[in-house]
Amino acid sequence: MLEFLKNIMGMKGMTDQVIATDFLISTKSGVINTALALTESATPELRAELENQLFQAIDTHEQISDYMIAKGYYHPRSLKDQLQIDVQTANTATSLAKSK
């Protein structure tokens, strides 16, 4: 366990990327679920609140995406570059699991 923690502590950039990616995925899920709830809402008051929450979730998604793009963690316009990042991340996760 100690060796595993040492490996993680030496990977600050990677942990930032993992946290940002998890946050982005969670936000995407929130957008989808809120949009679905909006279509099922029964009252104008509930629809208005869900609409407000949906716009907030979309704004949050944009902020996270912009951060990740600026840091080089996310390449939504280049499949080739994104694939390289994803392979690197997968290799790092695999090596961490092996060193455990």
C-alpha positions in Angstrom: 0.0 0.0 0.0 2.8 2.4 0.8 4.4 1.9 -2.6 1.0 2.6 -4.2 0.7 5.9 -2.3 4.2 6.9 -3.3 3.4 6.3 -6.9 0.2 8.4 -6.7 1.9 11.2 -4.8 4.4 11.6 -7.6 1.7 12.0 -10.2 0.0 15.3 -9.3 -0.7 16.2 -13.0 -2.3 12.8 -13.6 -4.5 13.1 -10.4 -5.7 16.5 -11.6 -6.6 15.0 -14.9 -8.4 12.1 -13.3 -10.4 14.5 -11.0 -11.3 16.8 -13.8 -12.3 13.9 -16.1 -14.5 12.5 -13.3 -16.1 15.9 -12.7 -16.7 16.3 -16.5 -18.3 12.9 -16.7 -20.5 13.6 -13.7 -21.6 16.9 -15.1 -22.5 15.3 -18.4 -24.6 12.8 -16.5 -26.2 15.7 -14.6 -27.1 17.4 -17.8 -28.7 14.3 -19.3 -30.6 13.4 -16.1 -31.8 17.0 -15.6 -33.0 17.2 -19.2 -34.9 14.0 -18.8 -36.5 15.2 -15.5 -37.5 18.4 -17.3 -39.4 16.5 -19.9 -41.2 14.6 -17.2 -42.0 17.6 -14.9 -45.7 18.2 -14.1 -45.8 21.8 -13.0 -44.6 25.1 -14.4 -42.7 25.8 -11.2 -40.8 22.5 -11.3 -40.1 23.0 -15.0 -38.7 26.5 -14.3 -36.4 25.2 -11.5 -35.2 22.2 -13.6 -34.5 24.5 -16.5 -32.4 26.7 -14.2 -30.5 23.7 -13.0 -30.0 22.5 -16.5 -28.4 25.8 -17.6 -26.2 25.8 -14.5 -25.0 22.2 -15.3 -24.3 23.2 -19.0 -22.3 26.2 -17.8 -20.4 24.0 -15.4 -19.7 21.5 -18.2 -18.3 24.4 -20.3 -16.0 25.6 -17.5 -14.6 22.1 -16.9 -14.2 21.5 -20.6 -12.3 24.8 -21.0 -10.1 24.0 -18.1 -9.3 20.5 -19.4 -8.6 21.9 -22.9 -6.3 24.6 -21.5 -4.4 21.9 -19.5 -4.1 19.6 -22.5 -6.2 16.9 -20.8 -9.1 17.0 -23.3 -9.1 17.3 -27.1 -12.7 17.3 -28.2 -11.8 18.5 -31.8 -9.0 16.0 -32.4 -9.8 12.3 -32.1 -6.1 11.4 -32.7 -4.9 13.6 -29.9 -7.6 12.5 -27.5 -6.9 8.9 -28.3 -3.2 9.4 -27.3 -4.3 11.0 -24.0 -6.7 8.1 -23.3 -4.1 5.4 -24.1 -1.5 7.2 -21.9 -4.0 7.4 -19.1 -5.0 3.7 -19.4 -1.3 2.7 -19.4 -0.7 4.8 -16.3 -3.7 3.2 -14.5 -2.5 -0.2 -15.5 1.0 0.4 -14.2 -0.4 1.8 -10.9 -2.5 -1.3 -10.5 0.5 -3.6 -11.2 2.7 -1.8 -8.6 0.1 -2.3 -5.9 
